[in-house]
C-alpha cells in the first residue's frame, strides 16, 4: 500500500476488498496495516466513512468476537444487522453466529 495514503484511506482500501458475505475485525485490519494496536483507530475510520461520498462497506467490520459494536453508527438500530443478513450472515443477539466461517483475514487473503 502506498505510503502517501493516510491511515483512514488505507483502512478504506482494505474494507473495500472484503468480499460480499464475509466480515473482518477492526484488529485484523489494523494488523494487516502493520499497526496491531490501532483497532480503535480503525473504528474511528469506520465512523468517519459514513460521511464519505464513496460507499465503504463498513457494515462488514465487526469486533474480534463477531459482535456488532458499531451498529449505532448506521442511522438505525438494525441497519447494520439488516445489511449483513442481506449478504447471508446469520446473527443472534447482534453477534455473528457463523463468525469463524464468515471471517475474512486480510493478512491471509491479501499480499502486502
Secondary structure, DSSP 8 states (H G I E B T S, - for coil): --TTS-HHHHHHHHHTTS-TT-BEEHHHHHHHTT-TT-HHHHHHHHHHGGG-SS---GGGEE-TTSB-TTGGGSSSTTHHHHHHHHTT--EETTEETTHHHHB--HHHHS--
